[in-house]
Amino acid sequence: MEYSFNCYGHENVISRHKTTLEFTKGKNLTLNGDCIVGVNADFDLHSIKKFIASVKSNKKIKITIKNNEKGLKEEIKAKINPDFDSDREMVIRKSDFISKRTLAINADKSAFELNKKLIEFLKGKENKVVVTLRMGWIKLK
């Protein structure tokens, strides 16, 4: 199973946070939001909860951030938080800290580690990416 949603860039995307990354439904972003890489997200909490229920036994997900027109793609591997419950923000953490805003923990990348071309693209307010959550991943040797 998978779930996808859209979000957009913002001139204040700086992607400097070393332990988290975030997508928000908010339309504005200050420079203090250094983990936010997408604004105006259109994710649906009910649909995400259905996705989470489908991956509970596996717990592993792959998060893909993609813009096909520009050929930009980034993948993050993480473990799902079964208690995610935010209809405004979605946080992915490298640590194992959990709150209702935490979609996933033990991620292999933070905002700071994302592809720099993708981050430059996300500095444009009209620039859209599709974020896809997929169940599981294959561990590479």
C-alpha atoms as one frame of an Amber mdcrd trajectory, in Angstrom:
protein
   0.000   0.000   0.000   1.037   3.592  -0.540  -0.250   7.091   0.084   0.707
  10.273  -1.784   0.145  13.967  -1.229   1.356  17.255  -2.706   3.256  20.114
  -1.123   4.996  23.241  -2.327   8.186  25.154  -1.893   8.708  28.481  -0.143
  11.420  31.126  -0.394  12.416  30.420   3.227  13.144  26.694   2.782  16.695
  26.427   4.122  16.795  22.742   5.075  19.450  23.049   7.796  18.010  20.852
  10.542  20.250  17.862  11.218  17.761  15.543  12.944  14.302  16.168  11.422
  12.392  17.120   8.329   8.818  18.338   8.140   5.893  18.919   5.795   3.207
  21.366   6.918  -0.223  22.473   5.796   0.778  26.013   6.734   1.309  28.384
   3.823   3.937  30.612   5.393   7.410  29.764   6.624   9.917  31.756   8.646
  13.656  31.121   8.684  13.185  29.504  12.120  11.482  26.546  10.399  14.781
  25.069   9.252  13.419  21.510   9.147  10.403  22.355   6.939  10.896  21.302
   3.328   7.299  21.575   2.083   4.373  23.905   2.812   0.704  23.949   1.819
   0.651  20.146   2.060  -2.650  18.485   1.193  -2.319  15.283   3.224  -5.431
  13.818   4.838  -5.130  12.482   8.407  -7.841   9.837   7.925  -6.078   8.453
   4.825  -2.698   8.478   6.573  -4.169   6.539   9.507  -5.444   3.925   7.043
  -1.933   3.736   5.557  -0.385   3.399   9.040  -2.791   0.580   9.907  -1.634
  -1.278   6.792   2.069  -1.120   7.765   1.834  -1.689  11.534   3.288  -5.195
  11.447   6.207  -4.233   9.193   6.813  -0.724  10.617   9.253   0.173   7.824
   8.339   2.828   5.271  10.012   4.631   2.406   9.206   8.313   1.910   9.814
   9.616  -1.601   9.896  13.332  -2.434   9.659  13.788  -6.191   9.174  16.249
  -9.028   9.045  14.385 -12.324   9.263  17.483 -14.541  12.664  18.427 -13.116
  13.816  14.837 -12.557  14.232  15.410  -8.817  13.839  12.559  -6.361  14.833
  11.862  -2.766  14.132   8.776  -0.662  14.090   8.471   3.110  13.788   5.206
   5.011  12.201   5.257   8.461   9.961   3.438  10.938   6.309   4.428  11.192
   4.846   5.902  14.374   1.522   4.083  14.838   0.279   6.941  17.052   0.714
   9.735  14.484  -2.229  12.114  14.929  -1.592  15.550  13.449  -3.772  17.094
  10.794  -1.356  20.061  10.373   2.276  18.856  10.456   4.156  15.717   9.547
   7.597  15.312  11.142  10.167  12.643  10.227  12.923  12.220  12.818  16.343
  10.574  12.866  15.900  10.023  16.610  13.333   7.808  18.315  11.434  10.743
  19.885   7.695  10.392  19.352   4.924  12.965  19.576   1.539  13.154  17.844
   3.272  15.199  15.076   5.854  12.450  14.452   5.024  10.352  11.392   8.255
   8.340  11.466  11.398   7.781  13.544  14.903   6.405  13.010  15.018   8.017
   9.571  18.184   7.671   7.525  18.106  11.368   6.461  17.216  14.771   7.877
  16.386  18.025   6.104  20.102  18.888   6.075  20.963  15.680   4.187  18.474
  16.043   1.339  19.618  16.534  -2.242  20.731  20.162  -2.622  19.146  20.470
  -6.092  15.813  19.452  -4.566  16.200  22.029  -1.789  17.030  24.776  -4.321
  13.906  23.782  -6.262  11.854  23.990  -3.049  12.835  27.648  -2.605  10.280
  28.473  -5.318   6.730  29.071  -4.020   5.076  27.655  -7.138   7.270  24.543
  -7.207   5.364  21.379  -6.347   6.580  17.992  -5.187   4.710  14.758  -4.612
   5.454  12.954  -1.360   4.737   9.235  -1.389   4.693   6.938   1.638   5.285
   3.276   0.809   5.269   0.231   3.004   8.627  -1.443   3.602  12.002  -1.246
   1.946  14.734  -3.615   0.874  17.827  -3.385   3.050  20.900  -2.817   0.932
  24.223  -4.465   1.770
